[in-house]
Amino acid sequence: MYRGLTTAVVIPAFNEELAIRSAIHSVPSFIDHIIVVDDASRDATARRAAAVPHGRLEILRHGANRGVGAAIVSGYRRALALGLDATAVMAGDGQMDPRDLPRLLDPLVEQRADYAKGNRFAHADVWHAMPAARIAGNILLSLATRWTSGYRQVFDSQCGYTAITRGALERIALDRLFPRYGYPNDLLARLHAAGARVIDVPVRPVYGPRWKSGIRLSTVVYPIAFVLARSWLERRGAESAGATRVEWGRRANRPADDVVSAISG
């Protein structure tokens, strides 16, 4: 428990057999539940995660690869089923510094925000730690997402280090979130349509010696353009129809059919 809130950390993972154990061990002891979501990895990610002797750990496995967004949604659904107050997301490749996790949870505890998201550009290390190509791409996407999401104050839209309240999760249609690259951009627009308070939190940019991006320009240009356009249209449609804060619904948060859960520890 963290300052009176029961908490979970979701760790989406795809082919992270080299890093998954250290990612699990890095989760602070104040977190009540760790949910690793193996998105149909072709390597030993799930097996190595399940071998970690950890009483707080649960492994969810997708039967087919569905994307990082879908993996996070599976983790969110499980956290909702457990009745936890807040859920954070940390990457399976160890790119998120656990020392920053209290910074993300504090605005939720203090009821200053419903969703706290990391902003690596607010940290002085970003200019020498983040690869130049990543800096350029993230700046462009962040500027576009400011416009499409409606959150003019947020930046670093692609940073996946986040924390969200149970109430905010219950107010968005999880089954409609874009499942792959572009997921964070879509989520921000849906949170805005639901009336959620979003805050940026400075976090450390982490790029280890083995870091290698799996993102290819040819495979993300169309999806991200589609997501940005769709999220803007749906957000404006919801707002013009007076539907802000209406995306409640237990039906939207039902468990996915192709997720198998196994608990280790």
Sequence and secondary structure as in RCSB ss.txt:
>XXXX:A:sequence
MYRGLTTAVVIPAFNEELAIRSAIHSVPSFIDHIIVVDDASRDATARRAAAVPHGRLEILRHGANRGVGAAIVSG
YRRALALGLDATAVMAGDGQMDPRDLPRLLDPLVEQRADYAKGNRFAHADVWHAMPAARIAGNILLSLATRWTSG
YRQVFDSQCGYTAITRGALERIALDRLFPRYGYPNDLLARLHAAGARVIDVPVRPVYGPRWKSGIRLSTVVYPIA
FVLARSWLERRGAESAGATRVEWGRRANRPADDVVSAISG
>XXXX:A:secstr
 BTTB EEEEEEESS TTTHHHHHHTS TT SEEEEEE S SSSHHHHHHTS  TTEEEEEESS   HHHHHHHH
HHHHHHHT SEEEE  TTS S GGGHHHHHHHHHTTS SEEEEEGGGSTTHHHHS HHHHHHHHHHHHHHHHHHS
 TT   TT   EEEEHHHHHTS GGGS  STTHHHHHHHHHHHTT  EEEEE      TT      HHHHHHHHH
HHHHHHHHHHHHHHHTT TT    TGGG   TTEEEEE  
